[in-house]
Amino acid sequence: MKTPLFGAFPVLPTPFRSNGMIDETDFISIIGFALECEVDGVVYPGVASEVDTLSQDERRRQVDLLAREVGKRVPIIIGASAPDPAVAARHVAHAAEIGAAAAMVMAPGHLGNSVEAQIEYFQQVADRAGLPIMLQNQPKPIGAGLTPEEVAAIASAVGMIRYIKEETPPCGQHLTRIKNAAKDSVDAIFGGAGGRYVMDEMARGAAGTMPACELADIHAMMMKSWREGDIATARKLYSASLPLLNFQAIFRMHMTKEVLRRRGVIRNTSVRAKGPKFDDGDRAELSLLLQEAVLPYKHHRPV
């Protein structure tokens, strides 16, 4: 599939101070870190950004800040998901205003596997959208957990859906099935699921991956190696990152922010979202995983 969007598109986290307020200085530092790592683009806000904890004003302000800091250096994909299609449409319109390359919209979980209801939802969101839509297929209970054929049917029916982010396991098989069913109705399919299956996804024709951003340098180099045909190096980088990605699957934003803190990117590691927190044993294990994953990357920061 030919697409202007290809490679490593990390989902940026939202940094919070201990009082729960957003730390814009830390957010600017995160953006700078991603750009230094030579990522192919950035995504915000998504699940990894704790988007469900953001107010509408916070969300809009953060998107505007991101656009100012990134400029035109890399493509931006704006997360525009909302259960109400009218709200999602407003997020999409804002994404168009700031010059985003696409708006990512999750297939709503409350609509389940009803293709007709999902088509109606996305048609309302895409009406006068002004930029391409990326349909994000998240597993239940967060998302609808659509089958590949359902994803393809929705994308085929809504012309503004040009991209898919597939995150339901087995991700590789589902990517192949979406590709076969959707044919030319979409421009590209990206993998998600934290980048844990990225090599299988790339081998099956994925355009790239959208993991969390604490290993942005590894993922950017991985995608660069793949693009240049150096599959062996890409797989070595994947093997180096996978233990950390498995750890991240449990601790999610806590792990992302702690690694960014240890790498000198942010100061604050507060998390609004619910989920497991570290104990002393987890911190010790994370230290070992980081030591084992350290390679001489161009943009390496201390861990």
Secondary structure, 3 states (H helix, E strand, C coil): CCCCCCEECCECCCCECCCCCECHHHHHHHHHHHHHCCCCCEEECCHHHCHHHCCHHHHHHHHHHHHHHHCCCCCEEEECCCCCHHHHHHHHHHHHHCCCCEEEEECEHHHCCCHHHHHHHHHHHHCCCCCCEEEEECCCCCECCCCHHHHHHHHHHCCCEEEEEECCCCHHHHHHHHHHHHHHHCCEEEECHHHCCHHHHHHCCCCEECCECCCHHHHHHHHHHHHCCCHHHHHHHHHHHHHHHHHHHHHHHHHHHHHHHHCCCCCCCECCCCCCCCCHHHHHHHHHHHHHHCCCCCCCCCC
